[in-house]
Amino acid sequence: MNKRISAFIAFAVVAAVGTGTLAGNANVSAAGNTSAVQADYGVYADSIDKLVGQGVLQGYGDGVMKPGQNVTRAELAKMVVLALQLENKKGGTAGLQDVSAQDWFQSYANTAAGLGVISADGGQFKPNESVTQAELTQVIAKALERDALSVQSWMTGSYSADKLATRGETGQLLLTAEKSIRSEAAQIVSIRALNKVTMEVVFDRTLTLDDESLDISMKNFVFDNGLAIVNQPRLKTGAMSTYIVPTQTQKPGTTYTLNYKGRQSVTVASNDEIIRTNEARQVDNDSFEIEVLKTDGVTDYGYVISAYAPGRGKNAFILDENNMYNGQPFQIISSLRSRSVTITPEGGAPMTAAYLPFTQSTDGRQEPKFRLPGGAKFQPGTKYTVSSDWLTVKNPTFVAKETAPLQIASVTQVDPATLNVTLTQDPGDEIFVLREVKLTGSDGSELTAQYTIQTRKGVNGTFALQNGAKLASGVTYIAQPVGDWAVAANNLTLTAK
């Protein structure tokens, strides 16, 4: 029998097993049905052939493929577990109440549910229920440990969240998803410098989460000529294995050698392109921000990397392999960790202002913030100019003004080591960074709590007590800001629980 026809029949048998039409691995003659199968396989021929060859789909039977039939949760479990090489290392049954040892999909359901890839609320796997495209892409995203937006972009045709996914669509999408299975043995295919502080590295496989982590990637990515990465590599949204790699400022005209994991060396020429920004402006009495505009073709990497896509909502988007979106080329700002710029008061000495962590793209805006050094404050009426060797500012100068401090309305206990600080008004941005409050206890103790990065929600921010300190039950504390970044009402107190 023609290999392709056999493949289609094999798929049909797997589908039939999923709906209870056949049991086990049947071997049924397909005589007289080849023309029906041929007419049925449609655009999914290639993906079915390959999945059968991999053993993801197997068996022989009499019937057509029915690629347009809705895939069930049981069928999806088998296909995902086999195609994406998932293992249930813990074993056991995952507590599934509607799956028995006799069910053909029992091991696949337990693996998928046990790994949290397919939900089973209350122990109900619901094996015969159909799956929406949103559920399908979420399942595959969880299996690959990445974002659903990427998986949605891999679907052929238009994605519709509530539309039921078919068997053919599932097989085709899984075949694409196989290219993003993580591997410790990933090797570099190509590398290029995108700008003075950003490189793009393409691997033949997706890196493991460990190899993407900061500590390990710092050891794995070793450059010569004094260059180093400043933060972990980040997988681009939509890409299989293309990473944005933030580096220290590259030297003009320099060729660097990257030694990856001590087992592969590649060379890359530096890029003299500096980051284009729009305007520098004061935030408060010791901080300023630099505005970056997407309309200028510049994007913070937070909007185009897989790790951040789930939290960026409609602001997340996908750049193609040429870093273009809707026909417009984009410059990518990678992590600004450990970066600084120079700010010079008119008639005064230049100062180095350090970047405030996690402020480069917040609240839907691209406005990285920097703080003056050593407790310095802006002098109202003085003109300040921002400059750097890694960015250019279209409007680099502003005149400092008096700024009103934030007003703290209340401080409450979250737990013995954590406080919730509430302002009287939403600042509309991440301006709590590195700010602190002091607690003076009725027992004579003094505690300091610092803002926990990225916890602000409207007027509320979470502050963690420093140096392992904890609130003492029954003690009343007077809360005051450290420094003049905010003011608090007199006798702003909390009594520890």
N, C-alpha and C positions, 0 to 999 in steps of 0.2 A: 504494500500500500504506500502511496505517496507520503513522504515524511511530513509535509505540511498538513495534509489531511489528517494523519494520525495525531498530530499535535492538537488540531481543533477538536477531534473526538475526545482526546484526553481531557481537554478543558471541560467539555460537556459532562464527562463522567464526574469530574471533581465537583462541578456545580450541582449535579444530580445528587451526589452524596451529601452535599450541604443541605439539600432540602428533603432528604430522607427518601428520595426516589430509589436510590441504590444503596447498598450497604457494603462496606469494605472496599477492596480493590477488585472491581469486576473486570473480567476479560471477555467482552462480548463482541461477536463479529459485527463489522460495520458494512457488510456487503449490501449493495443497493442504496446506500445512503450517502455516498461520496459527493454526488452532485448537490444534494441538499446542504451538506457541510460546506462545500465550496461557495455556495451562494450566500452562506450565512456569516463567514468569517470577517468579511469587510476590511476595514482599515486596521484591524488588530492582528493581522496575520503574523507580522514580524515579532511583535511582543509575545504572542502565544508560543511561537516556535522557540524563542529563546528561553522563556520560563519553563517550558516542558524540558528543554535540554538541561536546565539547571536542577530539575527535579522538584521545582516549586509546584508545577502542575504535572500529574502523572496518572497512568491508568488508561485502559482502552474500553470503549463501549460503543453502543449503537445510538447515534443521535447527533444533533447539530450543536454548535457551540453556544448559541443564544447570548452573544456578547451584550446585547441590549437589555438583558434581564437584570433587575436590581441585585446587587451583591448583599448577602446577609452578614451579620456580625460573626457568625461561625466561619463562613468562607473567608472573610477578611482576616480573621485571626490566623488561619492557616497560611494564607498567602503572605501576610506581613512577617510572621515568625520565620518562615522559610526563606523568603526573598531577602530580608534584611538581617538574617543570621542572628536572631535573638535567642538567648539562652536563659532558662529559668534556673539560675544557680542555686536558689534556695530550695527548689523542689516543692513538694506539697501540692495542695489542691486550690489554694487561693480562696478557700471558703465559698466556692460557687455553689449555690443551693439548687440551681436549675441545670447543672451539668453533671452527668453520671459517668462512671468509669467505662460504661459501654458506648458512650457517644464517640463517634469517629473523630470529633474535634476536641475531645477532652484535654489532651496535652497542650494543644495550641491555645485553647481558651485559658487554661491555667497559667501558661507562660505569659500571654499578653496581659491578662489581668494582674498577675503577680508582679509584673514589671511596671504596672501602672500605665501601660500603653493603651489599653482599652478599659474603659470604666466598667465597674460592676457594683453599682451602688446597692447596699443592702444584700450583697451576695447574689444579685440577679444579673446574669450575663446576657440574657435575652438573645439566645443564639440565632433565632429565626427572624429577628427584626431587620429591616432594611437600614441602610446607612446613608446619611446625607453627604454631599460633597464636603461640607464643613467638617463633619465628623471624620470622614476619610482623610482629609488633609491633616487634621489634628492628630489622628492616630499615627500617621506616617511621620509627622514632625516629632512626636514624642519618641518614636522608635529610633529616630536619627539624632535625638537630643539637639534639636534646632527649632527654628521658628516656622509657624504655619504659613506665613506670607510667602516664604520661599517655595514651599510645596505647592501652594495654590498657583504660583507662577509657572510651575512645571506642567500643569494640566494642559492638554491640547484642547482647543476650543475655549469657550468662555466658562469661567468659574461662577457658579451660583450656589451660595451657601446652603439654601434649603432644598435644592434639587437632589433627588435620590441618585446615588452613584451606581453605575452599572458595573457588571463584571469586566467588560472590556476596558472601561476607563480605569478600573482598579489595577488590572494587569499592566496596562500601559504606563500608568503613573508609577507603579512599583519598579518597573524596569528602569525608569529614569532615576528613581530614588536610590537604586543600588549604587549609583555613581557617587553617592554622598555617604556611604558607609564609612565610619571612622576607622583609621588604621594607624597603629604605632609605627608602621614601616613606610609611611608616606614620604615621598621624595620630591624635591623641587623640580618643577618643569621649566619655570621661567621666573625672572625677577626684573623689576624696573623701578626706578625712582620716579614717583609722581610729582613731587615738589621737594623743597629743601628739607622738609621734616617728615616725609611720608614715602614709604615704599609699598609696592604691591607684589606679593609673592604667590605664584600659582603652583600648587602641589598636584601630584597625580591622584591623591586620595585626600579625604578630609582628615584633619588632625584629630587625635583623641582629645577629650576635655582636659586631661592632665597635660598634654603637650601644648594646649592653648593657655594654660594657667601662667600667671606672671612669673612665679619663681622658677618654674621649669623652662619656660620660653627664654628667660634671661640667660640660662645656661646653654640652651640649644642654639640660639642665634648669636654667633660670635663673629663680629666684623673686625677687620684690621684697620689701620690708619686712625685709631682713636675713636671710631664710631661705635655706638651701642644702641640697642633699642631702649625706649623709655617706658614702654608699657606692653601688655600682651598683644599678640596678633589677634585680629578680629576677622571672622569669616564674613564675607560680603553677603548681604541678603540676595537670594536668588541664585547665587553662584554655587557650584558644587564644591570647589576647593580653592577659591581665590581669597587671599587674606590681605587686609590692610595692616601694615606694620609701621608703627610710629618710631621714628629714630631721633637721635640728637641732631642738631643742625649739621647738615652735610657741608663739606668743604668744596668750594668751586673747583672744577676741573680735576676732581679726584676719582680714581677707580678703586672701588672697595671689593675685597674678597670676603664673602660670607661663608663661614664654615658651619654647616648645620649638623648638629648632633655628633660632630667629630667624624662623620662618615661621608659627607658630601660637601664639595666646595664649588661655589659659583661666583662670578664676578658681576659687578653692576657699576655703571657710571653714575656719579652724583648728578643731581638736578638743581639748577640755580633758581628755579621758579619759586618766588616767595608768595605767601598767602595774601590774597587780596581782601582787605576789610574796608568798611565804609566810614565809621565815625567813632571817635573816642569821646566819652562823656562821663561826668561825675555821677556816682551812685549815692555816696554819703560822705562823711567827713574824712574817711581814710581809704575809700575804695572807688574804683572806676571800672567801666566796662568798655569793650570794643565791639561795636555792632558789625555783624557779618550778614550779608543779604543773599538769599537763594536766587533772587532776581538778577544778581550779578554773576550767577553761575558758580557759586561757592556753597558747599554744604558741609556741615559738621558730620563726621563719620557716624555719630550716633543715630542718624536718620537712615543710614544705608548699610548697617551691619546686622547680622542675624541675631546677635545676643540682645540687642536693644529693640528690635522690631516689635515684639509683643507690647512693650510699654509706650511706644510712640504713636500708636493708633494711626490716624489718617496722615500724620506727618511722616510716617515711614514710606520710603519708596525704593525702587530697584533700579540701580544703574546697570547698563549693559557692559559687555567686556571692554568697551572703549570709554567707559565712565560717562555715558551719555544718557539723558532721560528726555523723552519726547523731542529728540533731535537737538537738544542743547547739551554741550559738553560741560562737565562739572569738575571743579577743583575740590579735592577732599582735604578737610582739616582732620588730621588724626589726633590722637590723645595729646592734650596739652600738659600732661603730668610733668612736673618738675620744670616747667617753662617759666620764663620771665620776660619782661619788656623794660625799656628805659623810659622814665618820665622825668622831664626837665622843667622846673619852674623858670619863668622868664627872669634872667639875671641871677639865677641860682645854680647850684651844682646838680648834675644828673643823679637820679635815684633809681635803684633796681626794684621793680615791683613784681612780686611773685604771683603766679596764677593761683586762684582759689579753686580747689578741687571740685569737680563735678558741676561747674557753672557754665561750661562752654555751650550747652544747648539745654535750656530748661523752659518750661511753660510755653512751648511752641516757638521760642525765640532763640536766635544764635547770638548770644551776648556774653562771651567769656569775661570773667571779672578778675581784677587784680587788686592787690592791697599794698599800700605804701609800707616801706620797711621801718622797723624799729619804733613803732608808735607814732610815726610822723602823721601830721594832719594837713589837709588842704588849707591854704590861707585864702579866705574870701577876697575876690578882686584880683588875684594873681592868675596869670595865664600859664597854662601847662601844655607841654607838647609830648606826645607819645611817639617813640621810635623803636625799631628793632631790626636785627639782621635776618629775621625769618618771616616777617610780615610787613606789609605796607598799609598805611591808613590814608584813605582819601581825604578825610577831615580829621587831622591828628591833634588839633588844638582846641582847648576849651578854657573858659574862665571860671574859676572856682566860686561857688556860692555858699552861703550858710545853708546847712541842711538840718532839718528837724530830726531828732533821734526817734527811733521806733518807741512805741508805748506798750509796755507789758501790762495786760489786763489781769492775768492770773497765772499762778504756777501750781500745778497739781501733781500728785503722785500717780505714776503708772504701776510701778512695782518698787521694791526697796532700792533698786539701783538706777531707776529711770524716772524722769520728770516730763511732764507735758507743759510747755510754755505757750501761752496764748496771747496774741497781740490784740490791740483794739481794732486794727484794720489789716486786711490782707495786703502784704507788700507786693504781691503779684510776681515774685521772683525768688530765686534761691539766694537770699542775702544773709542768712543765719550762719553761713560757713565760718567755722573756727571761732564763733562767738561763745561766750561763757556767762554763766550766772553763778553767784556765790550764795550759799546757804549758811546762815549763822544760827546755830541751835540754842535752845533754851538751856541745854546742858553745857554750853560753852564751846561746843565743837564748831568747826568751820569746814564746809565741804564745797567743792567746785564741780560744776556739771558743764559739759561741752556739747554743743549741737551735734547730733548724729546726722551725717551727710545724707541727703536725699529723703529725709523724713517729713519735710514740710508739706502740709496739706492745708492750703488756705491760710488761716490765721494761726494754725497750730504747728509747732515744731517739737520734736523729741530731743531731749538733752540727757546724756548719760553721765552719771557720777564718775569722777576720775580716780585712778589709782586704787581700784577695787573697793572704794568706799560704799557704804550702804546707809540708808536712812534708819534711824533708831526708833522703834515703835514707841509712840506716845510723846516723842519730842516735838516741840513746835519750832519751826524754822522760819526766819525772816529771809526772804529772797530779794536779791538785788543784782542787776547786771554788772559784769566786770568791765570797767571802762565806760565810755560815754556813747556806745552804740545804741543804747536804749535807756529809757527811764521807767521806773516803776513807782506805783503809788506807795506812800508811806505805809509801813506795817503790812506789806504784802506777805502773807504768811501761809504756811501749810503745816498741818499736824500729821506726822507719819503714822501710818496704820500698823 
